Amino acid sequence: MTHTIDNRQNTQDEYITIIARTVADAMRQFKAKGLDELGFAIVGPVSKHQFALADESDTTTDMFDGNPMIAATFRRSTN
């Protein structure tokens, strides 16, 4: 998943979150995708999350069968 946000300083930062079963798997994908070479750096802790998909209704759908997954978010500044 990739998204861009305005951090209120007239810069655009790009974020990529890798979801994996283990920290090692997430970091392996970081290297495999060459994100380090593209200037991405890890932000925040790498930790387990449960994911739910929200839509326009009042219900959510558990993702990954409700199993916790590792989420690692990386950022690069594009200013």
Biopython code that builds the backbone (N, CA, C, O; Angstrom):
import numpy as np
from Bio.PDB.StructureBuilder import StructureBuilder

atoms = [
    (1, "MET", "N", (0.851, -1.153, 0.000)),
    (1, "MET", "CA", (0.000, 0.000, 0.000)),
    (1, "MET", "C", (0.899, 1.217, 0.000)),
    (1, "MET", "O", (1.844, 1.284, 0.786)),
    (2, "THR", "N", (0.627, 2.179, -0.860)),
    (2, "THR", "CA", (1.398, 3.407, -0.932)),
    (2, "THR", "C", (0.440, 4.587, -0.909)),
    (2, "THR", "O", (-0.592, 4.567, -1.580)),
    (3, "HIS", "N", (0.774, 5.605, -0.147)),
    (3, "HIS", "CA", (-0.017, 6.821, -0.161)),
    (3, "HIS", "C", (0.892, 8.012, 0.081)),
    (3, "HIS", "O", (1.987, 7.875, 0.626)),
    (4, "THR", "N", (0.422, 9.187, -0.335)),
    (4, "THR", "CA", (1.185, 10.419, -0.169)),
    (4, "THR", "C", (0.394, 11.358, 0.723)),
    (4, "THR", "O", (-0.824, 11.473, 0.585)),
    (5, "ILE", "N", (1.087, 12.036, 1.644)),
    (5, "ILE", "CA", (0.417, 12.981, 2.520)),
    (5, "ILE", "C", (1.127, 14.326, 2.477)),
    (5, "ILE", "O", (2.309, 14.405, 2.144)),
    (6, "ASP", "N", (0.404, 15.370, 2.812)),
    (6, "ASP", "CA", (0.983, 16.702, 2.942)),
    (6, "ASP", "C", (1.281, 16.904, 4.418)),
    (6, "ASP", "O", (0.364, 16.885, 5.239)),
    (7, "ASN", "N", (2.537, 17.097, 4.769)),
    (7, "ASN", "CA", (2.883, 17.257, 6.179)),
    (7, "ASN", "C", (2.881, 18.724, 6.609)),
    (7, "ASN", "O", (3.531, 19.072, 7.595)),
    (8, "ARG", "N", (2.172, 19.579, 5.898)),
    (8, "ARG", "CA", (1.967, 20.994, 6.223)),
    (8, "ARG", "C", (3.239, 21.833, 6.134)),
    (8, "ARG", "O", (3.287, 22.932, 6.686)),
    (9, "GLN", "N", (4.249, 21.344, 5.461)),
    (9, "GLN", "CA", (5.467, 22.118, 5.260)),
    (9, "GLN", "C", (5.775, 22.222, 3.769)),
    (9, "GLN", "O", (6.933, 22.381, 3.381)),
    (10, "ASN", "N", (4.761, 22.134, 2.951)),
    (10, "ASN", "CA", (4.897, 22.193, 1.506)),
    (10, "ASN", "C", (5.800, 21.095, 0.948)),
    (10, "ASN", "O", (6.451, 21.296, -0.077)),
    (11, "THR", "N", (5.846, 19.971, 1.590)),
    (11, "THR", "CA", (6.567, 18.824, 1.067)),
    (11, "THR", "C", (5.605, 17.661, 0.956)),
    (11, "THR", "O", (4.595, 17.593, 1.656)),
    (12, "GLN", "N", (5.930, 16.778, 0.092)),
    (12, "GLN", "CA", (5.153, 15.554, -0.070)),
    (12, "GLN", "C", (6.033, 14.394, 0.342)),
    (12, "GLN", "O", (7.127, 14.223, -0.196)),
    (13, "ASP", "N", (5.575, 13.600, 1.282)),
    (13, "ASP", "CA", (6.298, 12.405, 1.686)),
    (13, "ASP", "C", (5.541, 11.198, 1.175)),
    (13, "ASP", "O", (4.310, 11.190, 1.148)),
    (14, "GLU", "N", (6.267, 10.195, 0.777)),
    (14, "GLU", "CA", (5.664, 8.941, 0.324)),
    (14, "GLU", "C", (5.828, 7.902, 1.412)),
    (14, "GLU", "O", (6.871, 7.824, 2.060)),
    (15, "TYR", "N", (4.790, 7.102, 1.608)),
    (15, "TYR", "CA", (4.810, 6.042, 2.604)),
    (15, "TYR", "C", (4.479, 4.714, 1.947)),
    (15, "TYR", "O", (3.602, 4.634, 1.088)),
    (16, "ILE", "N", (5.182, 3.687, 2.355)),
    (16, "ILE", "CA", (4.889, 2.323, 1.927)),
    (16, "ILE", "C", (4.819, 1.474, 3.179)),
    (16, "ILE", "O", (5.738, 1.495, 3.998)),
    (17, "THR", "N", (3.731, 0.721, 3.337)),
    (17, "THR", "CA", (3.609, -0.205, 4.449)),
    (17, "THR", "C", (3.664, -1.619, 3.904)),
    (17, "THR", "O", (2.906, -1.984, 3.005)),
    (18, "ILE", "N", (4.569, -2.409, 4.457)),
    (18, "ILE", "CA", (4.684, -3.814, 4.083)),
    (18, "ILE", "C", (4.050, -4.628, 5.204)),
    (18, "ILE", "O", (4.395, -4.464, 6.374)),
    (19, "ILE", "N", (3.131, -5.495, 4.842)),
    (19, "ILE", "CA", (2.460, -6.371, 5.789)),
    (19, "ILE", "C", (2.991, -7.776, 5.553)),
    (19, "ILE", "O", (2.988, -8.269, 4.425)),
    (20, "ALA", "N", (3.445, -8.414, 6.620)),
    (20, "ALA", "CA", (4.067, -9.732, 6.492)),
    (20, "ALA", "C", (3.788, -10.559, 7.744)),
    (20, "ALA", "O", (3.288, -10.047, 8.746)),
    (21, "ARG", "N", (4.118, -11.838, 7.667)),
    (21, "ARG", "CA", (3.928, -12.719, 8.829)),
    (21, "ARG", "C", (5.009, -12.515, 9.888)),
    (21, "ARG", "O", (4.751, -12.699, 11.078)),
    (22, "THR", "N", (6.226, -12.135, 9.465)),
    (22, "THR", "CA", (7.322, -11.942, 10.411)),
    (22, "THR", "C", (8.073, -10.662, 10.061)),
    (22, "THR", "O", (7.975, -10.150, 8.946)),
    (23, "VAL", "N", (8.826, -10.156, 11.040)),
    (23, "VAL", "CA", (9.671, -8.986, 10.802)),
    (23, "VAL", "C", (10.694, -9.304, 9.719)),
    (23, "VAL", "O", (10.960, -8.477, 8.846)),
    (24, "ALA", "N", (11.265, -10.499, 9.777)),
    (24, "ALA", "CA", (12.261, -10.898, 8.769)),
    (24, "ALA", "C", (11.667, -10.865, 7.368)),
    (24, "ALA", "O", (12.328, -10.417, 6.431)),
    (25, "ASP", "N", (10.430, -11.333, 7.207)),
    (25, "ASP", "CA", (9.773, -11.300, 5.896)),
    (25, "ASP", "C", (9.570, -9.867, 5.420)),
    (25, "ASP", "O", (9.785, -9.568, 4.245)),
    (26, "ALA", "N", (9.160, -8.987, 6.314)),
    (26, "ALA", "CA", (8.943, -7.582, 5.945)),
    (26, "ALA", "C", (10.253, -6.932, 5.505)),
    (26, "ALA", "O", (10.296, -6.221, 4.501)),
    (27, "MET", "N", (11.317, -7.181, 6.262)),
    (27, "MET", "CA", (12.605, -6.571, 5.919)),
    (27, "MET", "C", (13.185, -7.169, 4.642)),
    (27, "MET", "O", (13.853, -6.473, 3.878)),
    (28, "ARG", "N", (12.936, -8.437, 4.411)),
    (28, "ARG", "CA", (13.392, -9.075, 3.171)),
    (28, "ARG", "C", (12.713, -8.416, 1.970)),
    (28, "ARG", "O", (13.354, -8.185, 0.945)),
    (29, "GLN", "N", (11.420, -8.115, 2.092)),
    (29, "GLN", "CA", (10.704, -7.447, 0.999)),
    (29, "GLN", "C", (11.206, -6.009, 0.810)),
    (29, "GLN", "O", (11.301, -5.527, -0.319)),
    (30, "PHE", "N", (11.524, -5.330, 1.911)),
    (30, "PHE", "CA", (12.088, -3.980, 1.831)),
    (30, "PHE", "C", (13.342, -3.988, 0.957)),
    (30, "PHE", "O", (13.503, -3.146, 0.074)),
    (31, "LYS", "N", (14.220, -4.948, 1.218)),
    (31, "LYS", "CA", (15.453, -5.060, 0.426)),
    (31, "LYS", "C", (15.163, -5.520, -1.007)),
    (31, "LYS", "O", (15.731, -4.984, -1.959)),
    (32, "ALA", "N", (14.281, -6.510, -1.159)),
    (32, "ALA", "CA", (13.971, -7.060, -2.484)),
    (32, "ALA", "C", (13.382, -6.004, -3.411)),
    (32, "ALA", "O", (13.637, -6.019, -4.616)),
    (33, "LYS", "N", (12.595, -5.087, -2.854)),
    (33, "LYS", "CA", (11.990, -4.030, -3.661)),
    (33, "LYS", "C", (12.945, -2.853, -3.877)),
    (33, "LYS", "O", (12.626, -1.915, -4.609)),
    (34, "GLY", "N", (14.115, -2.906, -3.239)),
    (34, "GLY", "CA", (15.088, -1.835, -3.400)),
    (34, "GLY", "C", (14.657, -0.527, -2.754)),
    (34, "GLY", "O", (15.080, 0.549, -3.176)),
    (35, "LEU", "N", (13.813, -0.620, -1.728)),
    (35, "LEU", "CA", (13.309, 0.605, -1.108)),
    (35, "LEU", "C", (14.416, 1.408, -0.438)),
    (35, "LEU", "O", (14.343, 2.635, -0.380)),
    (36, "ASP", "N", (15.439, 0.729, 0.067)),
    (36, "ASP", "CA", (16.568, 1.452, 0.652)),
    (36, "ASP", "C", (17.271, 2.291, -0.409)),
    (36, "ASP", "O", (17.637, 3.438, -0.150)),
    (37, "GLU", "N", (17.460, 1.736, -1.589)),
    (37, "GLU", "CA", (18.108, 2.452, -2.680)),
    (37, "GLU", "C", (17.253, 3.598, -3.210)),
    (37, "GLU", "O", (17.771, 4.549, -3.794)),
    (38, "LEU", "N", (15.937, 3.501, -3.002)),
    (38, "LEU", "CA", (15.023, 4.561, -3.431)),
    (38, "LEU", "C", (14.875, 5.651, -2.376)),
    (38, "LEU", "O", (14.133, 6.612, -2.578)),
    (39, "GLY", "N", (15.577, 5.508, -1.250)),
    (39, "GLY", "CA", (15.562, 6.545, -0.230)),
    (39, "GLY", "C", (14.537, 6.363, 0.869)),
    (39, "GLY", "O", (14.303, 7.289, 1.646)),
    (40, "PHE", "N", (13.923, 5.204, 0.955)),
    (40, "PHE", "CA", (12.946, 4.964, 2.014)),
    (40, "PHE", "C", (13.656, 4.571, 3.303)),
    (40, "PHE", "O", (14.674, 3.879, 3.273)),
    (41, "ALA", "N", (13.121, 5.009, 4.424)),
    (41, "ALA", "CA", (13.626, 4.648, 5.745)),
    (41, "ALA", "C", (12.447, 4.261, 6.626)),
    (41, "ALA", "O", (11.335, 4.756, 6.445)),
    (42, "ILE", "N", (12.695, 3.382, 7.571)),
    (42, "ILE", "CA", (11.622, 2.913, 8.441)),
    (42, "ILE", "C", (11.186, 4.029, 9.390)),
    (42, "ILE", "O", (12.007, 4.811, 9.872)),
    (43, "VAL", "N", (9.891, 4.085, 9.646)),
    (43, "VAL", "CA", (9.337, 5.049, 10.604)),
    (43, "VAL", "C", (8.519, 4.276, 11.636)),
    (43, "VAL", "O", (7.792, 3.342, 11.298)),
    (44, "GLY", "N", (8.647, 4.671, 12.869)),
    (44, "GLY", "CA", (7.868, 4.042, 13.923)),
    (44, "GLY", "C", (8.276, 2.607, 14.179)),
    (44, "GLY", "O", (9.154, 2.066, 13.506)),
    (45, "PRO", "N", (7.633, 2.000, 15.155)),
    (45, "PRO", "CA", (7.965, 0.611, 15.486)),
    (45, "PRO", "C", (7.387, -0.362, 14.468)),
    (45, "PRO", "O", (6.370, -0.081, 13.834)),
    (46, "VAL", "N", (8.034, -1.493, 14.318)),
    (46, "VAL", "CA", (7.512, -2.607, 13.536)),
    (46, "VAL", "C", (6.813, -3.503, 14.534)),
    (46, "VAL", "O", (7.448, -4.033, 15.445)),
    (47, "SER", "N", (5.512, -3.679, 14.372)),
    (47, "SER", "CA", (4.777, -4.435, 15.377)),
    (47, "SER", "C", (3.579, -5.147, 14.760)),
    (47, "SER", "O", (3.216, -4.928, 13.605)),
    (48, "LYS", "N", (2.979, -6.012, 15.583)),
    (48, "LYS", "CA", (1.806, -6.764, 15.123)),
    (48, "LYS", "C", (0.569, -5.869, 15.143)),
    (48, "LYS", "O", (0.366, -5.061, 16.050)),
    (49, "HIS", "N", (-0.241, -6.045, 14.111)),
    (49, "HIS", "CA", (-1.502, -5.318, 13.971)),
    (49, "HIS", "C", (-2.574, -6.308, 13.538)),
    (49, "HIS", "O", (-2.282, -7.312, 12.888)),
    (50, "GLN", "N", (-3.794, -6.020, 13.898)),
    (50, "GLN", "CA", (-4.922, -6.717, 13.292)),
    (50, "GLN", "C", (-5.520, -5.735, 12.296)),
    (50, "GLN", "O", (-5.622, -4.541, 12.577)),
    (51, "PHE", "N", (-5.915, -6.241, 11.132)),
    (51, "PHE", "CA", (-6.412, -5.390, 10.063)),
    (51, "PHE", "C", (-7.877, -5.675, 9.790)),
    (51, "PHE", "O", (-8.325, -6.821, 9.809)),
    (52, "ALA", "N", (-8.613, -4.598, 9.536)),
    (52, "ALA", "CA", (-10.011, -4.705, 9.146)),
    (52, "ALA", "C", (-10.238, -3.747, 7.983)),
    (52, "ALA", "O", (-9.701, -2.639, 7.969)),
    (53, "LEU", "N", (-11.024, -4.171, 7.024)),
    (53, "LEU", "CA", (-11.341, -3.351, 5.856)),
    (53, "LEU", "C", (-12.686, -2.673, 6.085)),
    (53, "LEU", "O", (-13.696, -3.341, 6.304)),
    (54, "ALA", "N", (-12.694, -1.353, 6.034)),
    (54, "ALA", "CA", (-13.916, -0.580, 6.224)),
    (54, "ALA", "C", (-14.435, -0.132, 4.865)),
    (54, "ALA", "O", (-13.666, 0.155, 3.947)),
    (55, "ASP", "N", (-15.737, -0.079, 4.761)),
    (55, "ASP", "CA", (-16.353, 0.466, 3.551)),
    (55, "ASP", "C", (-17.452, 1.436, 3.957)),
    (55, "ASP", "O", (-17.493, 1.881, 5.104)),
    (56, "GLU", "N", (-18.331, 1.764, 3.036)),
    (56, "GLU", "CA", (-19.352, 2.779, 3.318)),
    (56, "GLU", "C", (-20.435, 2.288, 4.286)),
    (56, "GLU", "O", (-21.227, 3.097, 4.771)),
    (57, "SER", "N", (-20.488, 1.016, 4.571)),
    (57, "SER", "CA", (-21.464, 0.507, 5.534)),
    (57, "SER", "C", (-20.896, 0.635, 6.945)),
    (57, "SER", "O", (-19.769, 1.093, 7.132)),
    (58, "ASP", "N", (-21.677, 0.232, 7.919)),
    (58, "ASP", "CA", (-21.231, 0.306, 9.312)),
    (58, "ASP", "C", (-20.480, -0.947, 9.758)),
    (58, "ASP", "O", (-20.216, -1.125, 10.947)),
    (59, "THR", "N", (-20.141, -1.803, 8.818)),
    (59, "THR", "CA", (-19.457, -3.040, 9.178)),
    (59, "THR", "C", (-18.031, -3.032, 8.622)),
    (59, "THR", "O", (-17.709, -2.286, 7.697)),
    (60, "THR", "N", (-17.198, -3.874, 9.205)),
    (60, "THR", "CA", (-15.848, -4.061, 8.695)),
    (60, "THR", "C", (-15.631, -5.547, 8.449)),
    (60, "THR", "O", (-16.330, -6.395, 9.002)),
    (61, "THR", "N", (-14.661, -5.837, 7.621)),
    (61, "THR", "CA", (-14.291, -7.218, 7.318)),
    (61, "THR", "C", (-12.890, -7.464, 7.833)),
    (61, "THR", "O", (-11.958, -6.742, 7.478)),
    (62, "ASP", "N", (-12.735, -8.479, 8.668)),
    (62, "ASP", "CA", (-11.410, -8.835, 9.152)),
    (62, "ASP", "C", (-10.548, -9.298, 7.983)),
    (62, "ASP", "O", (-10.990, -10.090, 7.150)),
    (63, "MET", "N", (-9.339, -8.807, 7.930)),
    (63, "MET", "CA", (-8.396, -9.226, 6.906)),
    (63, "MET", "C", (-7.465, -10.278, 7.489)),
    (63, "MET", "O", (-7.271, -10.337, 8.703)),
    (64, "PHE", "N", (-6.899, -11.094, 6.644)),
    (64, "PHE", "CA", (-5.963, -12.150, 7.049)),
    (64, "PHE", "C", (-6.604, -13.092, 8.071)),
    (64, "PHE", "O", (-5.942, -13.573, 8.990)),
    (65, "ASP", "N", (-7.903, -13.347, 7.894)),
    (65, "ASP", "CA", (-8.667, -14.229, 8.790)),
    (65, "ASP", "C", (-8.592, -13.787, 10.243)),
    (65, "ASP", "O", (-8.722, -14.612, 11.147)),
    (66, "GLY", "N", (-8.385, -12.500, 10.479)),
    (66, "GLY", "CA", (-8.318, -11.970, 11.837)),
    (66, "GLY", "C", (-6.987, -12.198, 12.536)),
    (66, "GLY", "O", (-6.810, -11.797, 13.686)),
    (67, "ASN", "N", (-6.048, -12.841, 11.843)),
    (67, "ASN", "CA", (-4.734, -13.105, 12.434)),
    (67, "ASN", "C", (-3.894, -11.835, 12.451)),
    (67, "ASN", "O", (-3.886, -11.086, 11.473)),
    (68, "PRO", "N", (-3.184, -11.582, 13.554)),
    (68, "PRO", "CA", (-2.282, -10.426, 13.579)),
    (68, "PRO", "C", (-1.145, -10.611, 12.578)),
    (68, "PRO", "O", (-0.641, -11.716, 12.381)),
    (69, "MET", "N", (-0.759, -9.514, 11.959)),
    (69, "MET", "CA", (0.339, -9.509, 11.000)),
    (69, "MET", "C", (1.306, -8.391, 11.388)),
    (69, "MET", "O", (0.929, -7.435, 12.066)),
    (70, "ILE", "N", (2.539, -8.525, 10.953)),
    (70, "ILE", "CA", (3.546, -7.485, 11.167)),
    (70, "ILE", "C", (3.309, -6.377, 10.143)),
    (70, "ILE", "O", (3.092, -6.647, 8.962)),
    (71, "ALA", "N", (3.354, -5.131, 10.607)),
    (71, "ALA", "CA", (3.254, -3.977, 9.711)),
    (71, "ALA", "C", (4.505, -3.128, 9.883)),
    (71, "ALA", "O", (4.833, -2.701, 10.990)),
    (72, "ALA", "N", (5.196, -2.891, 8.782)),
    (72, "ALA", "CA", (6.402, -2.065, 8.779)),
    (72, "ALA", "C", (6.181, -0.936, 7.778)),
    (72, "ALA", "O", (5.955, -1.182, 6.593)),
    (73, "THR", "N", (6.247, 0.301, 8.262)),
    (73, "THR", "CA", (6.003, 1.458, 7.401)),
    (73, "THR", "C", (7.322, 2.188, 7.132)),
    (73, "THR", "O", (8.136, 2.409, 8.028)),
    (74, "PHE", "N", (7.492, 2.548, 5.866)),
    (74, "PHE", "CA", (8.698, 3.226, 5.396)),
    (74, "PHE", "C", (8.300, 4.535, 4.739)),
    (74, "PHE", "O", (7.239, 4.634, 4.123)),
    (75, "ARG", "N", (9.171, 5.556, 4.875)),
    (75, "ARG", "CA", (8.878, 6.889, 4.333)),
    (75, "ARG", "C", (10.076, 7.406, 3.555)),
    (75, "ARG", "O", (11.231, 7.130, 3.879)),
    (76, "ARG", "N", (9.756, 8.166, 2.517)),
    (76, "ARG", "CA", (10.812, 8.934, 1.850)),
    (76, "ARG", "C", (10.278, 10.325, 1.592)),
    (76, "ARG", "O", (9.123, 10.512, 1.211)),
    (77, "SER", "N", (11.140, 11.288, 1.807)),
    (77, "SER", "CA", (10.799, 12.685, 1.596)),
    (77, "SER", "C", (11.039, 13.018, 0.134)),
    (77, "SER", "O", (12.060, 12.635, -0.436)),
    (78, "THR", "N", (10.111, 13.721, -0.465)),
    (78, "THR", "CA", (10.237, 14.054, -1.881)),
    (78, "THR", "C", (10.413, 15.563, -2.081)),
    (78, "THR", "O", (10.163, 16.080, -3.170)),
    (79, "ASN", "N", (10.842, 16.261, -1.034)),
    (79, "ASN", "CA", (11.009, 17.716, -1.184)),
    (79, "ASN", "C", (12.328, 18.059, -1.809)),
    (79, "ASN", "O", (12.630, 19.236, -2.007)),
]
sb = StructureBuilder()
sb.init_structure("model")
sb.init_model(0)
sb.init_chain("A")
sb.init_seg("    ")
for serial, (resi, resn, name, xyz) in enumerate(atoms, 1):
    if name == "N":
        sb.init_residue(resn, " ", resi, " ")
    sb.init_atom(name, np.array(xyz, "f"), 0.0, 1.0, " ", f" {name:<3s}", serial, name[0])
structure = sb.get_structure()
